[in-house]
Amino acid sequence: MVVWAVLLLILALAAVGYQLGKQRALAASSRSGQPLHSLPSYYGYYVALWCALPALALVTLWLVLEPRLVEALLVNALSAEQQSLSPAQLGLMLSDIRNLARGDVASQVADPMMLQAAAHYRHLLLVSRIALAVLGVALAIAGLTWARRKIVPRLRARNQVEAVIRGFLIASSTLAILTTVGIIFSLVFEAVRFFLRISPIDFLFGTEWSPQIALRAGQVAGSGLFGAIPLFVGTLLISFIALCVAMPVGLLSAIYMSEYAHRRVRAVIKPLLEILAGIPTVVYGFFAALTVAPFVRQTGEQVGLVISSESALAAGLVMGVMIIPFVSSLSDDVITAVPRAMREGSYGLGATQSETIMRVVIPAALPGIVGGFLLAASRAIGETMIVVMAAGLAANLTVNPLQAVTTVTVQIATLLVGDQEFDSSKTLAAFALGLVLFFVTLALNIIALRIVKAYREQYE
């Protein structure tokens, strides 16, 4: 609560600093008769940044260092016998003290020494948060005062504010890049550990998937079978069914909204269609398991087909409905962006509206439409919840959409749950699957960029 109060107070001081800086700049300009180098708002931003940034940096650094500092002070206050414990035992005792201080442990059953340590821990936290509040607010006020005094008409406030914004953008992009690099390295490191145990050839080209690890020596099939071909086939099968649903429906709805629908109709239909993108995937999973899968099975029985209770067809149909907004929204934006002059030129040559759409508008918007298709494909490949609830966990090597299959993402989620050791082949297989899935989606993005680059045309 203290931290949130400090943050709100710093932001309030920054808002006050913005107004004071703006007023100070206008007053200085009128008093000296010199024009301002920047707009008055930039002087306000200048003061607000000097007020907020140093104080927020102090709060962030304090919260990072506070746990270790408080823990060190707490350990120093313990008895010599407690300090002589092993690192594991000392860590467990400190965890109990923290839980007791937060009220997670009943105080009636706690040791008196632990109660005293918990009270001391709460006291240290209180002193730390009070010091944080005092120093943070004081630094914010000092920055506000110093920046306000620096305001003169010749101050290049716009340059300094834009330099701060540029630095923030560079830091954000660098953080995104480093995060991506960290994810790749973590996947590669764990995948290499897996491939040291399981042959990459057996993994990439094996046709049986049964990642079971022996619980005792001599257990039959204890080494497990890690052939990933059934997972890749199941992933492609469900994604193909989903795209067969989403591509025509999404593209045709985009053509209707951009070319045929009245402005008022478009204003109603497009938001309703995009609501599908905001529905949680678990809701789609329930819909697939409770409605679509029974309907598909009953329909198949009426025509003499044997359909599994969990089938790739049910999962693909619902997944296709889920990714319709991706195709529709992107295609609509691309088709709308085609210059109006191209349509009018086609009409001037005697073409009908349908001929104009088929021979002029769609070819011009083709790169964006294909990019939308590949983005929807990436979304379908990465879906998990719908497949878990509608297609099952059976790793069957089949292209029959009426049977149960599983996907790469489902197996990743399955392998990482449970109480098995983290360095076992069964757990490490999830990272190998994740690495392969990463390269698959990367290849799709590269193909999309190549298509857009190859067929892009610039229209004046």
Phi, psi and omega in degrees: 000321180296319181297315179296322178296319179296316180297316179296322179292321177296317179295323177295318177296323177296320177296319176296319178298325178299313180294318180294320179294320179294314178295322180296319180295316179296320180293319180294322179292316180291328181286320183267343182079004179268141177287151178285141177293323183235171175296150181303329181296328179295325177293324175295317177296325180299312180292318181297321179293317179293333177283318189270316189297310178299321180293317178294324176296319177297316180298317180297312180297321180297315181293332177286319184272342186301313183302316181292320180294314180296321179294320178296317178295323179294318179296320179296333181275350179284166179289163181297324179295319180290324180290337181276001179294161176293156180305322180293315180293321179295319178297321178295320180293319178295324176296320177295322179295317179295318178296320179293323179292328179277354180086015179280349180237137179296126183290341182291331183261003182274153177290144179302324178293323177292322177297319178294318178296321179294320177296319178295323178296316177298321179296317179297318178296319180297315179298320180296317182289325176295317178297321177298316181297315182295311182292321180296313180294320179297318179294322178296316179295319179296317178295320178299314182295315182295315181293323180295322179289337180280352185284120173221160183303327183276359179294129180276072185293320182298317180298317182289320178295317179293329176295320177295317179296319178297318177297321178295319179294319178296318179296320180294315179294322177296319178297319178297318180294315180296324177296316178298316179297320178297319178298317181297314181296321179295319177296315182296317182298311181289326179293323177297319176300323178292316184287344172289339179259321182245134181296134176301328179295315179296325182288313186281334186237004177287150185251007179231132181237110177209080187282062179260135182252143182296134175267345178212160182294138177080009181291138181292136179057031182287338181284343177084159176241124188238041174280117190269000181303316178301326179290317179295319180295316178297321178297313180294323181296309181294320179295322179296315178298318180297319179291327177296334176274314190283322186295307180293317181295314181295316181293316181294321177294325177294318178297319179296313184293326184271334188245329188247324189290144173292158183303319180290322178294318179298320181296339179265316187290316185297313176298323178295322179291322182283350174298331179302328180288340182265356179283131179300146182295333178294330176292317175300321179297316176298318179298319180293318184285324187264339185240303187289313182299313175299323179296316179296318181293316180293322178295319178295322178296326181291333179256008175088018179259143176263111183242133180293152178296333174239113187230157176294330181295315180296315180295319181294321180297313181291321177296324176297319176298323182294323185265004176304316181300327178298312180292314185295312184295314180294317180295321179297317179296320181291316180294320179296330182284348177296130184304140179296332181297329179292321178294314182296324177296321178293318177297324180294334178274001176099007180284149176279174181295317179295320177295322178296319180294315185287323189255348182238303188290309183297314177300323180292326182266005186302317180302316179292324179294315179296320176300321176295321177298315182290326175295319176295324178295319177297321179294321180291321181295327182272001182285142183237308192297318181298319182293320180301317188272338186244331183253344176089189183243004183285123180272073180268133177273093183206153174249012177279115183291352181272356181254166180280136177223176175222171184234172181297315184294324178296317180292326176299314179295325181288321184289334185267005176249155182112186185249020178286161181294146184287337182261017177279160180298327181296318180285318181295337178298331178298322180288324175296319176295320178297322179294317178296317179297324177299314180291329177295310179294325176297319178296320178297318179294321179295318178298318179298317179295320179295319179296315179298319181291324183286326187250005182289137176231139179265129180245131180271000000 
